Amino acid sequence: MKNIHVDVKAYKGTYADIGYQQGRYLKHTPLVRYHYNERLKRSLAKFDVPLEDVKKLYQLYVPGLWEEMKGLAEGLEWQFQDVLQEFSGYQASKVRSGCSGLMANGMYIRNYDYLPSTYEGRFLFIKPVDGPGTAGFAQRIIGRSDAMNEYGLSLGYHFVHRIKPKPGIVCSNLLRIVLETCRTTAEAVRLLQELPHRHSFNYSMMDASGEGAVVEASPRGTAVRPAGEVACTNHFNVPSMQQENRHLMGNSREREFRIRSIDWNRETAYSAFARFNHDTDFIYSNDYEHWSGTIHTAQYLPAEKKIYVGIGGNRYPVLLPFAGWLNEEPLRITKIRGSVDTDMPFSFEW
């Protein structure tokens, strides 16, 4: 059993300011000094990120994130091309994970199941002067694994496969682009159908009105599940997308079945969180060695702009008051502590 913590950080200012502040903080951390410096060497050997293609895409959809990457380069004291190579999310390297999601009774709940050595251990509150506020778990520095924006839109990704990738944006950066540009589930669905996808993932979401959706996306096309979907795991369900599925989907289908079998309208916010986070309902996983152990559980309440988080399993949820922070209330939480049933190293502690 390993005790870990997630740092909670808050940044306000221009996008460039936010990038710079993060870069200055991260520059001497193990996350950058060891993990990302080594990743950069490997990615430079595998492929080149086309500067003009990435610039056109980001300036078309989210020019603020282009400025954030410039600020990040300055803060890290990296060449801008190296920041694009490692953090733009364009033509990135292999990814694999589990992850289970629920969209029901005004709650969006997600387990982040993945390999510890890639976990960044950062939860970020961000409010640019010329963009929406967002709150969520950082992934690949500027991306997010799951998050909420100031309009209540909440979403996360679910790995399906990495076979036959094409030029496009990776899951964590796609989430950030959606959070920066959309207010509702309907807008997020349309944008995810328009953006280029590097790999095959599901994207689950819920907005402040309680409308949920799942977009099934691959480099070869996208599909939207029928309205009323409550569960999302790691396979495609729409008939036109099922040829994309891996052959071994037993665990994914079992978790989906378990989520569907529960009457979520009878659950309180706490009991629903516990069903995902405790090791009694077969949704939580400790299979870290196979890239699918639960590292965090996040419960987003879009109408209230509240977020409850647990690090590892069998935790009591910690409240992160996003609405209060947006209204200038001080953020009093600096770390979220938990434990995971593994001795594998995390990227932020190397």
Secondary structure, DSSP 8 states (H G I E B T S, - for coil): -EEEEEEEEEEEE-HHHHHHHHHHHHTTSHIIIIIIHHHHHHHHHH----HHHHHHHHHHH-HHHHHHHHHHHHHHT--HHHHHHHHS-BT--------EEEEETTEEEEEEEE-GGG---EEEEEEETTS--EEEEEETTTEEEEEEETT--EEEEEEEE-SS--SSB-HHHHHHHHHHH-SSHHHHHHHHHHS-BSSEEEEEEE-TT--EEEEEEETTEEEE--TT--EE-SS--SGGGGGGS-S--HHHHHHHHHHHTS-GGG--HHHHHHHHHSTTSS-S-EEGGGTEEEEEEEEEETTTTEEEEEEBSS---EEE-HHHHHTT------EEEEEES-----GGG-
